[in-house]
C-alpha cells in the first residue's frame, strides 16, 4: 500500500542526510524508523500490561539479584557425573 505523508521541509532534509549517511534511500530509512518506533511502543505496552505480574515472594532464589542467580546456575555441574569428576580431580 502506498501512502503519502506530508512532513516539514526541514525534517525532510534532516532525514535525507541521515539516510545518506547510512547509504539508504530516504523512504527505506523512514520505514525503518517507523518500524523501530512501532516495536518500542508494542514492547512498552506489553510491559505496562504485565506490570505487577511478578511477585518477588514467589522467587526467593532471586533475592540476591538475577546476575547472582545466573552465575550460580552456570557454576553448577551440567550432570551428576560432573560433580563426581570434580571431586576425584581435587582429591
QUIFENFEN-V278775 format. One record per residue. N is the residue number from 1. OMEGA is omega in radians with two decimals (none if undefined). D_FIRST is the distance of its C-alpha to the first C-alpha in Angstrom with 2 decimals. Layout:
BEGIN
n->N omega->OMEGA d_first->D_FIRST
n->N omega->OMEGA d_first->D_FIRST
END
This chain:
BEGIN
n->1 omega->3.13 d_first->0.00
n->2 omega->3.12 d_first->3.75
n->3 omega->3.08 d_first->6.51
n->4 omega->3.11 d_first->10.17
n->5 omega->3.11 d_first->12.78
n->6 omega->3.09 d_first->16.38
n->7 omega->3.13 d_first->18.80
n->8 omega->-3.10 d_first->22.51
n->9 omega->-3.13 d_first->23.67
n->10 omega->3.11 d_first->25.95
n->11 omega->3.11 d_first->23.26
n->12 omega->3.12 d_first->21.13
n->13 omega->3.12 d_first->24.33
n->14 omega->3.12 d_first->25.03
n->15 omega->3.13 d_first->21.64
n->16 omega->3.10 d_first->22.06
n->17 omega->3.14 d_first->25.56
n->18 omega->3.12 d_first->24.57
n->19 omega->3.13 d_first->21.84
n->20 omega->3.13 d_first->24.49
n->21 omega->3.12 d_first->26.99
n->22 omega->3.11 d_first->24.84
n->23 omega->3.11 d_first->24.15
n->24 omega->2.95 d_first->20.38
n->25 omega->-3.10 d_first->18.04
n->26 omega->-3.14 d_first->17.33
n->27 omega->3.14 d_first->13.54
n->28 omega->3.14 d_first->14.43
n->29 omega->-3.13 d_first->17.21
n->30 omega->3.10 d_first->15.38
n->31 omega->3.09 d_first->12.80
n->32 omega->3.11 d_first->16.06
n->33 omega->-3.14 d_first->17.73
n->34 omega->3.10 d_first->15.23
n->35 omega->3.10 d_first->15.44
n->36 omega->3.14 d_first->19.18
n->37 omega->3.12 d_first->19.39
n->38 omega->-3.14 d_first->17.60
n->39 omega->3.12 d_first->20.00
n->40 omega->3.13 d_first->22.94
n->41 omega->3.10 d_first->22.34
n->42 omega->3.12 d_first->22.10
n->43 omega->3.11 d_first->25.26
n->44 omega->3.12 d_first->26.96
n->45 omega->3.13 d_first->26.29
n->46 omega->3.11 d_first->27.66
n->47 omega->3.11 d_first->30.69
n->48 omega->3.14 d_first->31.31
n->49 omega->-3.10 d_first->31.17
n->50 omega->-3.14 d_first->33.55
n->51 omega->3.14 d_first->35.90
n->52 omega->-3.13 d_first->39.43
n->53 omega->-3.11 d_first->38.80
n->54 omega->3.11 d_first->40.90
n->55 omega->-3.11 d_first->44.60
n->56 omega->3.13 d_first->46.77
n->57 omega->3.12 d_first->49.73
n->58 omega->-3.07 d_first->48.04
n->59 omega->-3.11 d_first->47.80
n->60 omega->3.14 d_first->51.19
n->61 omega->-3.14 d_first->50.56
n->62 omega->-3.09 d_first->48.22
n->63 omega->-3.14 d_first->50.85
n->64 omega->3.11 d_first->51.41
n->65 omega->-3.11 d_first->47.72
n->66 omega->-3.12 d_first->45.01
n->67 omega->3.12 d_first->45.97
n->68 omega->3.13 d_first->49.57
n->69 omega->3.12 d_first->48.56
n->70 omega->3.11 d_first->46.34
n->71 omega->3.11 d_first->49.21
n->72 omega->-3.14 d_first->51.61
n->73 omega->-3.12 d_first->49.49
n->74 omega->-3.11 d_first->49.11
n->75 omega->3.13 d_first->52.86
n->76 omega->3.12 d_first->53.74
n->77 omega->-3.14 d_first->54.79
n->78 omega->3.09 d_first->52.17
n->79 omega->-3.05 d_first->54.58
n->80 omega->-3.11 d_first->58.14
n->81 omega->3.10 d_first->59.72
n->82 omega->-3.13 d_first->58.37
n->83 omega->3.13 d_first->60.54
n->84 omega->3.13 d_first->63.62
n->85 omega->3.11 d_first->62.97
n->86 omega->-3.13 d_first->62.65
n->87 omega->-3.10 d_first->65.91
n->88 omega->3.11 d_first->67.77
n->89 omega->-3.11 d_first->66.71
n->90 omega->-3.12 d_first->67.88
n->91 omega->none d_first->71.16
END
